[in-house]
Amino acid sequence: MEVALKTARGLVTVARRRGPGYFGYLLSGVAVPRAAYDVGWSSAAPALCQGVFAAATEFAGRRPDEHELASAGWLSGPVPAAVDPVDAGEAEALMDAAHRSGIAGLCRAFDSLGCDRDGRLGFTDRRDARRFSRTSLFFAAARDRDRSAFNRRFGTHVLTEATARRLIADAKAKVPEGYRNYAPIDFGGGLTIGQVASTDSGTGRWAFFNQHVVSSLVRGKRVLDLGSNNGSMPLMMLRAGASRVVGVEYTPAIADFARLNARILAWRDICRYDIDIRTGDMRMFLTDDLGEFDVVTAFCSLYYLPEADMVRIIECAAQQRAVLVLQANDAIDNLPARRADLQRLMRANGYSDLSVYAPAGFTRPLLVGRPERAAA
């Protein structure tokens, strides 16, 4: 009974904070893609189902026109010169360019790469190329087949749906049990870590609250994140448009987990993200040359340091004239974690221009400070 009541209260909280429509997303954006992979195109799916799904994928895509093919890396005009050997890095960049445009079906095209008169590498075989909506399950399946074929052709280890899931499971096994699902991450397409519906941590907290405050602050900016855990907040700041993020995480296995998650997000989004996860104490900001930053963030982390070190970090951020974003926790009594504690420390150490964002009933308010010189 107690578990049922707790679950019911959690569902009510999710509905109130994220809207009833979010449950539709959990079905269409998480459960359905996950089931489609498991029974449709994974190597463990029944052979009949794999065949049906492959036929449906072929039918779902359309043949791209000449302009679309040219934009996605296909060569035209005179017969291109054959390339042998092909640089795997160049071929991967070409594959990613095609996938970013929504074109997949490259398995045979990898065997017929050519070079035009300007030395540009490109595809020449267009027989299997199909254009998809990038959000469709069929594109995900076709792209996954391309990447598996790429690994076979070039002897590489680019991420696929199967390897991403295996690497996540391996990484979770290496971190302390309480941190395996502590900060849930929704990568999209049914690939998740932890209870993504939760709004207390991870990408659920970002979607419900943090993004509305932080996105505009980090867009196009260099960001230092202190206490990055598995990387959920740095990853979301990159998705929001941060130009570069340096994250600091104390536990080596969790820092490795964050690096893996950054790799997975870049694969999932078909995007190159500039992120550097450093293993070490948050006080690295005081002792190491991590660079210059426009924004310094610490989401429910800075208050685990002694108060004297918190002061030094706040002062250091102010000296860099960085916007400082701290997330408090009003449910903690034995640490300087409440908004009043963080307000006091920020105002006394360079951040008199201070805003507090606190949704009703949410115990993790955000404090945004702008340094005094920048405010002037």
N, C-alpha and C positions, 0 to 999 in steps of 0.2 A: 504493500500500500504506500509506504514512504517513497519508494522509487517512482511509483506511478504519479504521486503528487508532485514530486520534484520535476519529473519530465513534463507534466502538464504546465507547471509554472514556467518552465523554460520555453515551452512552445508559445505561451502567451507573451512572454517577454520578447521573443524573436518576432512574433507577429506585430507587436506594438512598435518595436524599434525599426524593423525592416519592411513592414507592410505585409499584408496577407499574400500579396502577389509573389513574395519571395519563395513561398512553398511551391509555387508553380515552377520557379527557376530550379529549385532542388530536384524536381522531377525531370524537367526538360533539359536542364543544363548540367546536371550531375548524374542522376540515376540512369537516364536513357543513354547518354554517351558511354557510360561505364558498361551497361549491359550490351550495347552494340559492339563494343570492343570484345567483351568476354565471349559472346556467342556469334559474332559476325566475322571478325577478321583476325583475331589473335591466333597464334599457332595452336592453342589449346581448344579452339572452337571446333565443333563437328565439321567434317569435310563438306557435308551437304550445305551447311549454313555458310561456310566460307565461299562456296561456289555461288550460292544465291546472292550473297552480299557483293561479291565481285561483279556479278552481272548487273546488279542494281546500281553499282557505282559507275559502271560503263554507261548505263542509260542516263544517269543523273547529270553527267557532264556533257558539255557541248564542245564542238570543235572550235578552237579559237581562230580568229581571222589573222591575216598576215600582219597587221599592225600589232595585235596582241602578242603574236609569236616573236616579232622583232623586239618588242619592248621587254620580253621575258628571256631573251638570250638566244633565239634561233637565228642562224645566218641565212641570208638569201643572196640571190645573184649568182655569180660564177661558182662553180663547184669548189668548195673550200679545200685547202690542203689538209690531209690527215695529220693528226698529232699523235706522236708516240715517242716517249711515254707522256701521259697526261699528268700534270701536277694535281694531286688530290685536293689541295687547298683551293686552287682555282676552280676545279670542278665543283667543289662544295659551295663556293660563292655563287657559281652559276645556278646550281640547284636551288639555293635559297632565294635567288632573284626570281626564278620561275615560280616558286611557291608563294612568295610575297604577292605576286600578281594573281594568285589563285589558279595557276596552271600546274597540273600534275600529270602523271602518266609518263615518267621519264625512264622507265626501266631499260627499254631498248635504246633510248637516246644516249645513255652513258657509253655505249659501244661505238658511237659514231660522232664523236666530238671532232670538230674541225677548226681551222684557223683561217680568217679572211686575210686580205692583202695587207691590212693594217696590223696584223698579228693578234687580232682579238679572238679569244676562244669562244666557241658557241656550239649549240646543238645543230644537227642537220637532219636527224630523223624525227619527223613530226607525226608519224602514223598513230601513235597512241596518246598524243597530247590532248588533254581535255581541260576545259575551263569550268571551275566550280565557284560557288559561293564559299568564301573562306571560313564561314561559320558552320558549314554543313558537315554532318557526319561522314558523308561520302568523300569530301575533300580530306578530312582527317585520315580516312582509311587509305586513299590514294597516295597521300603524302607519306604515310607510314610505309607503304610498299616501296615507294621510291627510295626512302632512306635505308631500308633493309637491303635493297638491290645495290645501292651505293656502297654499303659496307662490304658486300660480297665482291663487287667489281674492283674496289680500290684497297681492300684489306684494312679498312678504317673502323672506328668505333663511334660514329656519330650517333646521337641519341635516337632511339625509337620508343614507341609506346611500351614495349616489353622491357627494354633496358632501363627506362626511367622508373618504372615500377619496381624493378629488382634493386636498383641503386637506392631508392628511397627506403625499401625494406632493410637493406644492409646498413644504411646510415642510422636508421632508427634503432637497430639492434646495438649500436655502438655507443649511444648516448644514455645518460641516466634515465631510468624508467619514467620518472616524473616529467621529463622534457621531451619525450617522444612525440607527444601530441599537444604539448603545452601551447604552442602558438599555431593554430590551424592555418593552412594555406590552401586556397582554391586557385589552382593554376588554370582552370578552365578545361572544358572538354571531358569532364568526369575524373580528372586527375586531382586528387586532394590529399591533404595530410590533416588528420584530426577531425574534430567536429566543427566543420566550417560554418554551421549555422550560429555558433556562439558569437556573441557580440562583445565579450569581455576581453578577447585577445585575438592576435593574428589578423587575417584579412577580414574577418567578420567585424572586428572593432574598427578597422580602416573603413570598410564600406558604410557602417552605421554612423560613424562619428568623425574619426581622424581626418579622412580625406577632405571633408568639407572645410576644415581649418587649414590643413597642411598643404594641400595640392598647390594652391596659388603661391605659397611661400617658397616651394622648392622648384617650381617649374623653371628650367634653364639655369639652375643654381648648382654650386658645389656644396655637397652636404656631408657632414660628419655625424654618424649615428653611434651613440655610446650605449653599449649593452644590447647588442643586436640579436641575441638569441639565435634562432634558426634562420634569420634574415627576412622574416615576413614584412616588417616595416620598411627596411631598405628596398626590398623588391617593389613594394607598392609605391614608394617615392620615385623609383625609376619609371614605373609605369605611368606615373603622374607627370613625368617630363623632367625630372632632375637630370642635369647633364653628367654628374659624377657623384657616386656615393662611396665613402670609405666607412666601413663598419668595424666596430671593435667588439669582440666577444671573448670572454675569459676562458671558457672551457674548450680545449682543443677539438674534441669530438663534435661539439655543437658548432664551432666555427667551421669545421669541415662540412657539416650538414648545411650550413648557410651557403657555403661555396657551391655545393651540389645544387641547392635550390635555385641559386642564381643561374647556374648553367641550364637547369630545366626551364626556368622562365624564359630565358633567351631563345631556347629551342621552341617552346610553346608559342611565343609571340613572333617568331621569325624576326628577331631584332637583336642587334648588338647593344648590350648595356655595359656601361663603364662602371664597374663595381670592384672594390678591393676589400676583402674581409681580412682584418688583422686579428691574430690571436694574441690576447693580452688583456691587462687590466684597463679600465676606463681612464686611469691616470696616465696612460700612454699619451693622451692629449697634452699633458704637461711636460713629459720627458722626451718624447720622440718627435721628429719632424714629419708630421703626417700631412703637411701642406696647409694652404690657406683655404678657408671655407666661408661661404656666404651664409650658411645655416648650420647650426649645431642642434641636434635632437637627442633626447634621452627619454624614451617612452617607458615609464614605470621601472626605471633602473638606477638613476643617479643617487637616489636616497639610500642605496645599500652601501655607499661609501661613508666614512666618517665625515661629520659636518665640515671640518676644516678643509678636507679635500673637495667637498662639494663647492665651497666658497672659491677655492683656487681654480676649479674648472669654470665656474661662472665668470670669474674675473678674466680668465684666459680667452673665453668666447667673446667677452666685451672688448678686450684688447684687439681682437681680430675684426671688430665691428660686425660680428655675425649676429643674425637673428637667432635667438635662443628659444627652443621649444621644449618644454618639460611637461611630462604627463605625471600628475599626482595620483595618489591613491588614498582617498578619504576614509577607507576602511581599515587602514593600518594605524595603530596607536603607538607602537614602540619604536618608531623611526621618524625622522623628519620628512614624512612622505605626504602629509596633507597639503592642500592648496595653500593654507595659511603659512605653513612652514616654508614652502618654496617661494611664495610671494615675498616673505620677509628676506630670504637670502638673495633673491634676484634684485629686489629694489635697493638693497644695501650694497650691491656689488656691480653696479653698472647698468641696471635695467629698470630705471624709473618709469619708462614708457612700457606699461605692462597691461596685457589683456588676458582675461580669464574666460574660458568657454566651458560651460558645465550644463549638459542636458539634465533635465529633471530625472531623478532616480538613478543616475549613472555616477558611480563613485570614482571615476577616473577623469577628472577635468584636465583640460589642456591649458597651459600658461604660455603665452607668446610674449617674449620680451624683445624690444628693439633697443640697441645700445644708445646711450645718451647723445653721443656725438652724431650718430646717424639720424636720430630724431631731430636734433637741432638743425 
